[in-house]
Amino acid sequence: MQWASVGTTIAMEMAGAPLIGYLLDRWLGWFPWLTFLFMAVGFWLGVMQLIDASKKASAGGGPRGGMR
């Protein structure tokens, strides 16, 4: 169940950030600049979350660092 939480978090970061950028672009009329910016930020956040989860998993056997 903990791995599902990590996967959902990564997916929301990678999909939610570009969606926010797209909505801001439509509102401000700057399309596609904020979409691309937020897409890069979302990708970076997702990768950092994945690296953090893998470090915790290798240290303690689970995505939360072995804490239950």
Secondary structure, DSSP 8 states (H G I E B T S, - for coil): -HHHHHHHHHHHHHHHHHHHHHHHHHHHT-TTHHHHHHHHHHHHHHHHHHHHHHHHHHHHSSTTTT--
